[in-house]
């Protein structure tokens, strides 16, 4: 309490006080009002004006990550690489787990005050904010990087222990798709929160590096990105799959088949012109437009066709 008023005051005069207050962990981006009351807590008769102060937003920095093999549990166990280390040879259908931490500065982040989402971008160089970033897709969506539904853990479940060895984090949530749960634990200034994301390669392009980042749930970027998780896909692989012989015709589309699909033909005479419709199945990773040309070869054999023929 203040001292009892040291000076007398007449009607219509003001008495003036000076208070020293410190922001000792006030919530981020919050308006705070101040008022004087009597020492017993009774409010004054009238308040013509209130001192009002607004705290800044928390500042966020994406700091640390580590890739893990997926597991049907909140806690993955097998790391794919060391901390803050990119991975390669990711094929279509692979499910990854990314442990990521976000540091907080300026103002503490109160419990349940900020949700996040995960984004990806392809790059031929370093990861950077200027890349074309896209939200990872919902579970079972057609997006090339999408969330994955593990049977046992519930989306938004609390992480049980830290997997990032270089720091002690405030444990947050396991996430199977955007948006994340609003942070289950408060994060103080100079502390870090740790999240776990389950994502699936749903046909990402082959031989391509993909960067990942967390942003706020409204799409606004974090203040700083010290490290980006980066995963490079394998090159697309090709399987000669189906064929069918046709009589030749002076058109793009032949019309008369010489045999049923995947059936050899005989009695091909000198000067006969054939049309062969063939298909190639794309495996491991997707094939981008205008990235691969092909040519046709032949070999003679007295037995089955095989790759080892001349």
C-alpha positions in Angstrom: 0.0 0.0 0.0 1.0 3.6 -0.4 1.7 5.8 2.5 -1.3 7.6 3.8 -1.6 10.9 1.9 1.2 13.1 3.1 -0.5 16.3 2.0 -4.0 17.6 2.6 -6.2 18.4 -0.4 -9.0 20.8 -0.9 -12.1 20.2 -3.0 -11.4 20.1 -6.7 -7.7 19.7 -6.1 -5.8 16.6 -7.4 -3.3 14.6 -5.3 -0.5 13.0 -7.3 1.2 9.7 -6.9 4.1 8.0 -8.6 4.1 4.1 -9.0 7.0 2.0 -10.2 5.8 -1.3 -11.8 7.6 -4.0 -13.7 6.3 -6.4 -16.4 7.1 -9.7 -14.8 5.8 -12.1 -17.4 2.7 -10.4 -18.7 0.9 -12.1 -21.5 1.9 -11.4 -25.1 -0.1 -8.9 -27.2 -2.3 -8.0 -24.3 -3.8 -4.7 -23.1 -3.3 -4.0 -19.4 -5.3 -1.3 -17.5 -4.3 0.2 -14.2 -6.3 1.9 -11.5 -5.9 3.1 -7.9 -8.2 1.9 -5.2 -8.4 2.5 -1.5 -6.1 0.4 0.6 -9.0 -1.9 1.6 -9.7 -2.7 -2.0 -12.7 -0.4 -2.4 -12.9 1.2 -5.8 -12.9 5.0 -6.2 -16.1 6.8 -6.9 -15.3 7.5 -10.6 -12.5 6.7 -13.1 -12.2 9.4 -15.8 -9.1 7.9 -17.2 -7.2 4.6 -16.9 -3.5 4.1 -17.6 -3.3 1.5 -20.4 -0.2 -0.5 -21.6 0.0 -3.1 -24.3 2.6 -5.8 -24.3 4.3 -6.8 -27.6 3.7 -10.1 -29.4 6.1 -13.0 -28.6 8.9 -13.4 -31.1 9.4 -16.9 -32.5 12.5 -18.6 -33.9 12.5 -22.0 -35.6 15.6 -23.4 -34.0 16.2 -27.1 -33.9 14.9 -30.2 -35.7 15.5 -33.9 -36.1 14.0 -36.5 -38.6 12.7 -39.8 -37.3 11.2 -42.9 -38.8 7.5 -43.0 -38.2 6.2 -45.0 -35.3 2.6 -45.7 -34.1 3.3 -43.8 -31.0 3.6 -40.2 -29.7 7.3 -40.8 -29.2 9.3 -42.1 -32.3 12.4 -44.0 -31.5 14.7 -44.3 -34.6 16.4 -41.2 -35.8 17.1 -40.9 -39.5 19.9 -38.5 -39.0 21.6 -36.3 -36.4 20.0 -33.2 -35.0 19.7 -30.3 -37.6 20.8 -32.7 -40.4 19.0 -33.0 -43.7 18.0 -36.4 -45.1 17.9 -38.0 -48.5 16.5 -41.0 -50.4 12.9 -40.3 -49.3 10.5 -42.3 -51.6 6.8 -41.9 -52.3 4.8 -43.3 -49.5 7.4 -42.8 -46.9 6.1 -41.4 -43.6 8.4 -39.1 -41.6 8.4 -37.7 -38.2 9.9 -34.2 -37.6 10.7 -33.1 -34.1 10.9 -29.3 -34.2 11.5 -26.6 -31.6 10.5 -22.9 -31.6 12.2 -20.4 -29.3 10.3 -17.6 -27.7 11.7 -14.1 -27.0 10.4 -10.6 -26.1 7.3 -11.9 -24.2 6.4 -15.2 -22.7 3.8 -17.3 -24.5 0.9 -18.2 -22.3 -0.7 -21.6 -22.3 -3.2 -22.2 -25.2 -2.5 -18.9 -26.9 -0.9 -19.8 -30.2 -1.5 -22.6 -32.8 0.8 -23.3 -35.7 0.8 -25.2 -39.0 3.5 -26.9 -41.1 4.4 -25.8 -44.6 6.7 -27.2 -47.3 8.6 -25.7 -50.3 10.8 -27.2 -53.0 14.2 -25.7 -53.7 17.4 -26.2 -55.7 19.4 -24.2 -53.2 19.2 -23.3 -49.6 15.9 -23.1 -47.7 14.7 -19.5 -47.4 11.6 -17.4 -46.6 11.3 -16.3 -50.2 10.5 -19.8 -51.6 7.0 -20.7 -52.6 5.5 -22.2 -49.5 2.4 -24.4 -49.2 0.5 -25.9 -46.3 1.0 -29.6 -45.8 -2.3 -31.3 -46.6 -4.9 -33.0 -44.5 -4.8 -36.8 -43.9 -5.7 -38.6 -47.1 -5.7 -35.4 -49.2 -4.1 -35.2 -52.7 -1.3 -32.8 -51.5 2.2 -34.2 -52.2 3.2 -33.7 -48.5 0.3 -34.5 -46.2 -0.5 -35.4 -42.6 -0.5 -39.1 -41.6 -2.9 -40.9 -39.2 -1.1 -43.2 -36.9 -3.6 -45.7 -35.3 -2.7 -45.3 -31.7 -1.8 -41.7 -30.8 -4.5 -39.1 -31.0 -3.8 -36.0 -33.1 -2.9 -33.2 -30.6 -1.7 -35.6 -27.9 0.9 -34.3 -25.5 4.6 -35.1 -26.1 6.0 -37.1 -23.2 9.7 -36.4 -23.4 12.1 -34.3 -25.4 14.0 -35.8 -28.4 16.1 -32.8 -29.2 19.4 -33.4 -27.3 20.9 -30.0 -27.4 18.2 -28.3 -25.3 15.5 -28.8 -22.7 12.2 -27.8 -24.1 8.7 -27.1 -23.0 6.9 -30.1 -24.4 4.0 -29.4 -26.7 1.9 -31.6 -29.0 2.1 -34.5 -31.5 0.4 -33.4 -34.7 -1.0 -35.4 -37.7 -2.4 -32.5 -39.7 -2.8 -28.7 -39.7 -3.6 -26.8 -37.6 -1.8 -27.7 -34.4 -3.4 -27.6 -31.0 -2.8 -24.2 -29.3 0.4 -24.6 -27.3 -0.5 -26.9 -24.3 2.4 -25.6 -22.2 3.5 -22.0 -21.5 6.9 -21.0 -22.9 8.9 -18.4 -21.1 11.2 -15.9 -22.6 14.4 -17.6 -23.8 12.7 -21.0 -23.6 11.7 -23.3 -26.5 8.7 -25.3 -27.3 8.9 -28.8 -28.9 6.4 -30.2 -31.5 6.2 -33.5 -33.3 4.8 -33.7 -36.9 3.8 -36.9 -38.8 3.9 -36.3 -42.6 3.7 -38.6 -45.6 5.3 -38.2 -49.0 2.3 -38.5 -51.3 4.0 -38.3 -54.7 6.5 -35.6 -54.2 8.7 -35.0 -57.3 11.9 -37.1 -57.6 15.4 -35.8 -57.1 13.9 -32.7 -55.3 14.8 -31.1 -52.1 11.9 -30.0 -49.8 12.2 -27.6 -46.9 9.7 -27.5 -44.0 8.8 -24.7 -41.6 6.2 -23.9 -39.0 4.1 -20.7 -39.3 1.4 -19.3 -37.2 -2.0 -20.8 -37.8 -3.2 -17.7 -39.6 -0.3 -18.1 -42.1 1.9 -15.4 -40.7 5.6 -16.4 -40.7 7.8 -16.7 -37.6 10.2 -13.9 -36.9 13.3 -16.0 -37.5 14.2 -19.3 -39.0 17.6 -20.5 -37.7 17.2 -24.0 -39.1 14.9 -25.7 -41.6 14.2 -29.4 -41.9 15.2 -30.5 -45.4 14.4 -33.8 -47.1 15.5 -34.8 -50.6 13.5 -37.4 -52.6 14.9 -40.2 -54.6 15.0 -40.1 -58.4 11.9 -41.6 -60.1 12.3 -45.2 -61.2 10.7 -46.7 -64.3 9.0 -50.0 -65.0 8.1 -51.0 -68.5 4.7 -52.3 -67.7 2.2 -52.8 -70.6 2.3 -53.0 -74.4 0.1 -53.8 -77.3 0.9 -54.3 -81.1 -1.2 -52.5 -83.7 -1.3 -52.3 -87.5 0.2 -49.1 -88.6 -2.0 -46.2 -89.8 -1.3 -42.7 -91.0 -2.6 -41.2 -87.8 -1.5 -40.6 -84.2 -4.1 -43.1 -83.1 -3.8 -46.6 -84.5 -7.1 -48.5 -84.7 -6.5 -52.2 -85.5 -4.8 -54.3 -82.8 -2.7 -57.2 -83.9 -3.1 -59.0 -80.6 -4.5 -58.6 -77.1 -2.6 -56.5 -74.5 0.8 -57.9 -73.4 0.8 -60.6 -76.2 3.6 -61.3 -78.6 3.0 -61.4 -82.3 4.5 -63.6 -85.0 4.9 -63.7 -88.8 6.3 -60.2 -89.1 7.5 -59.9 -92.7 10.2 -57.7 -94.1 9.0 -54.2 -94.6 6.0 -54.6 -92.3 5.4 -51.5 -90.2 4.2 -52.0 -86.7 2.8 -49.7 -84.0 3.7 -50.5 -80.4 1.8 -48.8 -77.6 3.9 -49.1 -74.4 3.5 -47.8 -70.9 6.0 -47.0 -68.2 5.0 -47.1 -64.6 6.6 -44.4 -62.4 7.9 -45.6 -59.1 9.7 -44.2 -56.0 8.9 -40.6 -56.8 6.8 -38.6 -59.2 8.0 -37.4 -62.6 7.8 -33.7 -63.3 6.8 -32.3 -66.7 9.6 -32.2 -69.3 12.3 -33.9 -67.2 12.9 -37.3 -69.0 13.1 -38.4 -72.6 13.2 -42.0 -73.7 14.3 -44.1 -76.8 13.3 -47.5 -78.2 15.8 -50.4 -78.5 15.7 -54.0 -79.8 17.5 -57.3 -79.2 17.2 -60.7 -80.7 16.7 -63.8 -78.6 16.1 -67.5 -78.8 14.5 -67.5 -75.3 12.7 -65.0 -73.1 13.3 -61.3 -73.3 15.5 -59.9 -70.6 17.6 -56.9 -69.7 20.8 -58.9 -70.3 20.3 -59.3 -74.0 22.5 -57.4 -76.5 
